Amino acid sequence: MRQVFYLPGFDPREPETYWGLFRRESRITSERRGIRIAVSEPVRSADGISLDWDVTGAIDGATIPVRYSLLRWDDIVRARFPRSNLRRLAEAPVLWWRLWRSGYLKAFRSEARRFHRVILGVHLLYLAIVVLSLALAGAVASVAPLPGLATLLLVPLLAYAILGGLMRVTRGRPLYVAHLVDDTAFTHDHASGRETAMRQRLDPWAERIRAAEGRASEIVVIGHSSSSFLALEALDRVLALDPGFGSRGTPVTLVTLGSVIPWITLDARAEKTRAALARIGAASGIGWLDIRAKWDWLSIHLRDPLSASGLTAPPPGRIAILRVSIEDLIEPKIVARRRWNLFRMHFQLLMSSRAPGAFDYAAFVAGPEPVHAAVARLAAPPPLVQEM
């Protein structure tokens, strides 16, 4: 049995949302590829930290059983998103001042050109919304027949109310202002150790990953988006408990897709995450596949995550890289329609592909080729061509 441990990104939605997405895309993959993929009903674990379901792939008479476990941290996200506007107004300037003084912003811009534009642009848009709220409140107060002191009290109260309304309007698509502002705050609070809930959640998750050794035919830990760094932190916890993990016969693979690892590791205060990254990078018993999409503006993919984080570059082949073309996943006319829906594009790697030979998430999870074998194949140097 293949054991998959999936860690979603910064998302407040119930975990059943991901089960529904996987089941829907599995049906599409089955129709397109001739591989039958059956998905069971999901079950929440007794300890409340996971949603688990069984997946069965079948092709050419072979059956591939998969246990799919999703780490629940939607409750942690909901505790931080949406934050109150008062908290955003107090914390955002302090964070950006710290990041600017430390030199983070320059390094981040260099390593994550598009993602940097998104994060900076969203925060500038948030600043514009704050200024607009004040301007509208001032305009209303200027025509209100109130004494001076009452006007001074009215402006900030009215501006705060207007700000709340504008943030609700821009919370979802296509702007996602509140989401990305709060996600940025979470990332850097996690880097500094100020956020403790997620670190506590990773401890039992690491124990569960460790317990799968010997019971599963292979262990696959998949981190999407913000969980690209949370997945490697979870595996680092396993190695701290058991340095021999991954070297005793059960293949272990880390898969990062839509990765944003340098987003956190370039923060000067992210010593623990950088140390975890360095240890996983050196852990030869754990394979690593980084699935990259240059069309995904919410990911960082210019260099390997160790070099991008200011660490020693891994040896050639240590991190297998799979580059995915958007045209392999969806038709060009759909690409044109979705290109600027950044969150929809960010989730495209979790969906079915239209090209038979392209990366397809459901087929990757439930297909006949073991994940560790695919990683070894992708990491192998190209064969030498002999001249005649």
C-alpha positions as a printed Julia matrix, in Angstrom:
388×3 Matrix{Float64}:
   0.0    0.0     0.0
   1.25   3.45   -0.94
   0.83   5.91    1.94
   0.37   9.54    0.92
   0.55  12.32    3.51
  -0.8   15.5     1.94
  -0.38  18.95    3.49
  -2.57  21.73    2.0
  -1.7   25.4     1.92
  -3.04  28.32    3.95
  -6.73  27.54    3.44
  -9.63  27.98    5.9
 -11.95  25.62    4.02
 -13.04  22.31    5.48
 -10.75  19.39    4.5
 -13.62  17.65    2.71
 -13.17  20.32    0.03
  -9.9   18.64   -0.94
 -11.48  15.2    -0.91
 -14.18  16.48   -3.26
 -11.57  18.0    -5.56
  -9.54  14.78   -5.62
 -12.61  12.62   -6.3
 -13.81  14.89   -9.12
 -10.41  15.09  -10.79
  -9.91  11.33  -10.39
 -13.08  10.76  -12.4
 -11.8   13.03  -15.16
  -8.41  11.32  -15.14
 -10.09   7.91  -15.35
 -11.99   8.99  -18.45
  -8.94  10.51  -20.12
  -6.31   7.89  -19.31
  -8.05   4.56  -19.11
  -6.99   4.06  -15.51
  -9.83   3.35  -13.1
  -9.49   5.32   -9.88
 -11.89   4.6    -7.02
 -12.08   7.02   -4.1
 -13.71   6.02   -0.8
 -15.68   8.23    1.54
 -13.48  10.35    3.84
 -13.15   9.79    7.59
 -11.91  12.31   10.13
  -9.36  10.82   12.48
 -10.16  10.41   16.16
  -7.48  12.93   17.13
  -8.93  15.45   14.67
  -5.71  16.2    12.82
  -6.38  14.36    9.57
  -8.96  13.47    6.97
  -8.28  10.03    5.51
  -9.6    8.13    2.52
  -8.64   5.15    0.39
  -7.78   5.34   -3.29
  -7.57   2.35   -5.59
  -6.02   2.59   -9.02
  -6.52  -0.2   -11.55
  -4.88  -0.56  -14.96
  -4.0   -3.58  -17.12
  -5.11  -5.98  -14.41
  -2.88  -4.39  -11.75
  -4.35  -2.83   -8.61
  -2.66   0.01   -6.76
  -3.96   0.57   -3.21
  -3.3    4.01   -1.72
  -4.06   5.45    1.7
  -4.44   9.23    1.43
  -4.12  11.25    4.64
  -4.64  15.02    4.66
  -3.24  17.12    7.48
  -5.94  19.32    8.98
  -4.89  22.82    9.89
  -7.96  24.68    8.66
  -8.74  25.52   12.29
  -5.33  27.18   12.67
  -5.93  29.17    9.49
  -9.39  30.29   10.63
  -7.88  31.54   13.88
  -5.7   33.87   11.81
  -7.82  34.58    8.74
  -9.56  36.86    8.47
  -7.82  38.94   11.14
  -9.44  42.08   12.44
  -8.51  45.21   10.51
  -7.26  46.72   13.74
  -4.74  43.9    14.02
  -3.7   44.25   10.4
  -3.24  48.0    10.78
  -1.05  47.47   13.83
   1.02  44.51   12.62
   1.54  44.99    8.86
   3.72  48.15    9.09
   5.85  46.55   11.82
   6.42  43.43    9.71
   7.35  45.33    6.55
   9.7   47.6     8.46
  11.46  44.55    9.88
  11.7   42.84    6.5
  13.04  45.97    4.83
  15.67  46.59    7.51
  16.92  43.01    7.37
  17.44  43.06    3.6
  14.76  40.42    3.1
  12.81  42.36    0.49
  15.77  42.68   -1.86
  16.62  38.98   -1.62
  12.96  38.01   -1.99
  12.61  40.13   -5.12
  15.66  38.46   -6.63
  14.51  34.88   -5.96
  10.78  35.26   -6.52
  10.21  37.94   -9.13
   6.58  37.22   -9.91
   5.54  36.11   -6.44
   7.25  39.2    -5.01
   5.12  41.36   -7.3
   1.97  39.64   -6.1
   2.8   39.98   -2.39
   4.04  43.56   -2.71
   1.14  44.49   -4.97
  -1.45  43.07   -2.57
   0.02  44.97    0.37
   0.15  48.19   -1.67
  -3.48  47.58   -2.59
  -4.26  47.13    1.11
  -2.53  50.47    1.8
  -4.59  52.08   -0.97
  -7.77  50.69    0.57
  -6.79  52.18    3.93
  -6.12  55.57    2.36
  -9.36  55.4     0.37
 -11.28  54.61    3.55
  -9.82  57.64    5.26
 -10.54  59.84    2.25
 -14.16  58.71    2.02
 -14.64  59.16    5.76
 -13.11  62.64    5.55
 -15.39  63.56    2.67
 -18.47  62.46    4.59
 -17.34  64.27    7.73
 -16.68  67.47    5.79
 -20.33  67.79    4.79
 -21.75  66.64    8.11
 -23.03  69.48   10.33
 -20.99  68.45   13.37
 -18.72  70.39   15.74
 -14.95  69.98   15.31
 -14.37  67.45   18.09
 -17.2   65.25   16.86
 -15.77  65.35   13.36
 -12.36  64.24   14.65
 -14.02  61.29   16.37
 -16.24  60.49   13.39
 -13.47  60.22   10.78
 -11.51  57.28   12.26
 -14.69  55.41   13.24
 -16.26  55.86    9.83
 -12.97  55.06    8.07
 -12.68  51.83   10.03
 -16.22  50.85    9.07
 -15.54  51.63    5.39
 -12.29  49.66    5.57
 -14.15  46.66    6.94
 -16.6   46.78    4.05
 -13.88  47.13    1.41
 -11.87  44.26    2.89
 -14.91  41.99    2.8
 -15.42  42.86   -0.87
 -11.78  42.16   -1.77
 -11.36  39.12    0.48
 -12.15  36.67   -2.32
 -11.45  36.53   -6.0
 -10.04  38.04   -8.01
  -8.0   40.13   -5.52
  -7.74  37.97   -2.35
  -6.31  40.95   -0.46
  -7.17  39.83    3.07
  -6.11  36.25    2.32
  -2.64  37.11    1.06
  -2.01  39.8     3.68
  -2.91  37.36    6.45
  -1.0   34.49    4.8
   2.11  36.69    4.71
   1.7   37.45    8.4
   1.34  33.74    9.21
   4.45  32.84    7.2
   6.68  35.33    8.98
   5.16  34.63   12.39
   5.96  30.96   11.76
   9.48  31.94   10.72
  10.1   33.89   13.91
   8.5   31.32   16.21
   5.73  33.71   17.19
   3.19  31.29   15.71
   3.24  28.1    17.78
   0.02  26.29   16.87
   1.35  24.95   13.57
   4.58  23.71   15.1
   2.56  21.82   17.71
   0.35  20.31   14.99
   3.39  19.01   13.12
   4.58  16.9    16.06
   1.78  14.27   15.95
   1.85  14.42   12.15
   5.53  13.5    12.2
   4.74  10.58   14.49
   2.13   9.36   12.04
   4.58   9.57    9.14
   7.17   7.67   11.16
   4.66   4.96   12.09
   3.94   4.25    8.41
   7.44   2.87    7.84
   7.32  -0.89    7.44
   3.55  -0.91    6.97
   3.43   0.89    3.62
   5.13  -0.05    0.37
   6.29   3.56    0.1
   5.71   6.84    1.95
   4.99  10.02    0.0
   4.81  13.38    1.79
   3.28  16.06   -0.44
   3.39  19.75    0.46
   1.47  22.26   -1.65
   1.97  26.03   -1.46
   2.73  27.12    2.14
   2.94  23.48    3.11
   6.01  23.05    0.94
   8.01  24.26    3.95
   5.69  22.63    6.49
   6.18  19.23    4.8
   9.95  19.42    5.04
   9.66  20.54    8.66
   7.49  17.49    9.39
  10.05  15.16    7.83
  12.83  16.9     9.73
  10.96  16.11   12.96
  10.82  12.46   11.92
  14.58  12.41   11.34
  15.16  14.02   14.73
  13.25  11.14   16.31
  14.68   8.47   14.04
  17.84   9.32   12.05
  17.56   6.03   10.14
  14.12   6.83    8.77
  13.97   6.24    5.03
  17.01   3.97    4.88
  15.5    0.67    6.06
  13.63  -0.48    2.99
  10.5    1.66    2.88
  11.14   4.37    0.26
  10.29   7.89    1.44
   9.71  10.79   -0.94
   9.08  14.47   -0.33
   7.04  16.09   -3.12
   6.76  19.88   -3.23
   4.45  21.57   -5.71
   3.58  25.22   -5.95
   6.55  25.62   -3.61
   7.19  28.86   -1.7
  10.07  27.68    0.49
  12.31  30.78    0.04
   9.37  32.98    1.07
  10.03  31.89    4.64
  13.68  30.79    4.6
  14.94  34.18    3.39
  13.57  35.68    6.6
  16.51  36.22    8.95
  14.45  34.87   11.86
  13.66  31.57   10.13
  16.63  29.72   11.64
  14.63  26.56   12.42
  13.12  26.29    8.96
  16.49  26.91    7.25
  18.1   24.26    9.46
  15.31  21.81    8.58
  15.78  22.59    4.89
  19.52  21.97    5.15
  19.02  18.64    6.93
  16.39  17.4     4.48
  18.58  18.52    1.6
  21.38  16.34    2.98
  19.15  13.37    3.87
  20.01  10.9     1.12
  17.45   8.42    2.45
  14.61  10.77    1.5
  13.92  11.42   -2.16
  12.73  14.84   -3.25
  10.64  15.82   -6.25
   9.98  19.5    -6.9
   7.13  20.02   -9.38
   7.47  23.45  -10.94
   5.18  25.64  -12.99
   6.57  28.93  -14.27
   3.01  30.08  -15.02
   2.1   29.88  -11.33
   2.66  33.37   -9.93
   2.05  32.11   -6.39
   5.09  29.84   -6.37
   8.89  30.24   -6.36
  10.74  28.18   -8.93
  13.81  29.97  -10.32
  16.42  27.92   -8.42
  16.57  24.95   -6.09
  15.21  25.93   -2.64
  18.56  25.47   -0.87
  20.49  27.83   -3.15
  17.57  30.25   -3.15
  17.67  30.25    0.67
  21.37  31.07    0.86
  22.39  27.51    1.72
  24.89  25.25    0.0
  23.5   24.02   -3.3
  22.54  20.33   -3.34
  24.54  17.93   -5.5
  23.21  17.29   -9.01
  20.23  14.97   -8.96
  19.52  15.42   -5.25
  16.27  17.2    -6.06
  14.44  15.81   -9.06
  12.66  18.54  -10.99
   9.51  18.17  -13.07
   8.46  21.21  -15.08
   4.81  21.3   -16.06
   3.44  23.28  -18.98
   0.03  24.85  -18.46
  -0.98  23.89  -22.01
  -0.55  20.24  -21.0
  -3.13  20.71  -18.27
  -5.82  22.87  -19.86
  -6.72  24.12  -23.35
  -5.19  27.43  -24.56
  -8.6   29.13  -24.65
  -9.12  28.2   -20.98
  -5.61  29.41  -20.13
  -6.47  32.8   -21.59
  -9.61  32.96  -19.46
  -7.96  31.85  -16.21
  -4.5   33.38  -16.49
  -5.16  36.2   -14.02
  -7.17  34.1   -11.6
  -4.03  33.47   -9.58
  -5.51  31.15   -6.97
  -7.27  29.03   -9.6
  -3.99  28.67  -11.48
  -2.19  27.9    -8.22
  -4.46  24.88   -7.73
  -4.14  23.64  -11.32
  -1.33  21.22  -10.42
  -3.83  19.32   -8.25
  -6.11  18.76  -11.22
  -6.35  16.45  -14.19
  -4.28  17.08  -17.33
  -5.56  16.98  -20.88
  -2.29  15.69  -22.38
  -1.96  11.88  -21.97
   1.75  11.96  -21.16
   1.77  15.06  -18.95
   1.84  15.28  -15.19
  -1.56  14.43  -13.75
  -2.0   14.61   -9.98
  -4.55  11.8    -9.59
  -2.54   9.5   -11.87
   0.61  10.45   -9.98
  -1.01   9.45   -6.68
  -2.8    6.3    -7.85
  -0.83   5.26  -10.93
   1.2    2.07  -11.35
   4.65   3.7   -11.21
   5.9    4.04   -7.62
   6.58   7.65   -6.76
  10.14   6.9    -5.67
  10.78   5.21   -9.03
   9.47   8.28  -10.87
  11.77  10.47   -8.8
  14.78   8.28   -9.57
  13.9    8.39  -13.26
  13.58  12.18  -13.3
  16.75  12.7   -11.26
  18.9   10.47  -13.49
  21.27  12.3   -15.83
  20.34  12.15  -19.52
  22.02   9.35  -21.46
  25.15  10.22  -23.37
  24.77  10.39  -27.12
  27.66   8.74  -28.91
  28.79  10.26  -32.15
  29.03   7.94  -35.12
